[in-house]
Amino acid sequence: MNAKRLSDVAKGSAIHRTPREAERFSGKRPVVQWSKNWIIGRWIALVSLVFFLLVVDIQSFHLLRKYNPEDTVYGLFIMGLGNLVGFSFLGSQAQELIQDAKSAYNVPSWCYGLASSTAH
């Protein structure tokens, strides 16, 4: 009895799996599937971070012009470098979110990013 039970465990006990689970665990590496709410929440957080970065840029420029106008060019250069790093990171996160949205079910079409809706 124990030998049979151990062999079922070793096989992955496919007896109690639904067809969807059997497809996901059919000898392949398991793939993370994000829920619809998690994808939407990640998009909201990403858009919020973009707006936060823009507000910080506007406020920094205002303070730079108000208190140190002679270093405006240098300040804009430093802000540009920060924006390059910040927006490239946010862009890579957006690409990852688009890929994750393709594996989730019932995700709104706006979660696919700028790709055409016929491709999904």
LUMMARLUM-578638 format. One line per field, with one value per residue (C-alpha): residue in one letter; x, y, z. Coordinates in steps of 0.5 Angstrom, whole numbers, plus 500, padded with zeros to 3 digits. Layout:
code: c(A	...)
c1: c(X	...)
c2: c(Y	...)
c3: c(Z	...)
END
This chain:
code: c(M	N	A	K	R	L	S	D	V	A	K	G	S	A	I	H	R	T	P	R	E	A	E	R	F	S	G	K	R	P	V	V	Q	W	S	K	N	W	I	I	G	R	W	I	A	L	V	S	L	V	F	F	L	L	V	V	D	I	Q	S	F	H	L	L	R	K	Y	N	P	E	D	T	V	Y	G	L	F	I	M	G	L	G	N	L	V	G	F	S	F	L	G	S	Q	A	Q	E	L	I	Q	D	A	K	S	A	Y	N	V	P	S	W	C	Y	G	L	A	S	S	T	A	H)
c1: c(500	506	509	503	502	509	509	502	506	512	508	505	498	494	488	486	487	483	484	487	492	494	495	499	503	504	512	513	516	510	508	506	499	497	490	486	486	493	495	490	493	500	498	495	502	506	502	502	509	510	505	510	516	513	511	517	521	516	517	525	525	521	525	531	529	527	533	539	537	545	545	539	543	547	540	536	542	542	534	535	539	535	529	533	534	527	523	527	526	518	518	521	516	511	513	513	506	504	507	504	497	497	497	492	484	479	484	481	484	487	492	495	499	499	499	494	488	487	494	491)
c2: c(500	505	503	505	511	513	512	516	522	521	522	528	525	527	523	529	535	539	539	546	544	538	542	547	541	536	535	542	548	551	558	563	566	573	574	580	584	583	586	592	594	593	598	603	603	604	609	613	612	615	621	622	622	628	632	631	634	640	641	640	645	650	650	650	656	660	659	657	660	660	653	651	647	643	642	640	635	632	631	628	623	621	621	616	611	612	612	606	602	604	602	595	594	596	591	585	587	587	580	578	580	575	569	572	571	576	582	589	590	597	592	590	596	599	593	592	588	583	580	577)
c3: c(500	502	495	491	495	494	487	486	490	485	479	482	483	477	479	483	478	474	467	467	473	469	463	467	471	465	466	464	469	473	470	475	473	475	477	474	480	481	474	475	481	478	473	477	481	475	473	480	479	473	475	481	477	473	479	482	476	476	483	482	476	480	486	481	478	484	489	484	477	475	475	471	465	470	474	468	466	473	472	465	468	473	468	464	469	472	466	463	469	469	461	463	468	463	458	464	466	458	458	465	462	457	461	466	465	464	464	461	454	457	461	455	454	447	443	438	441	436	438	444)
END
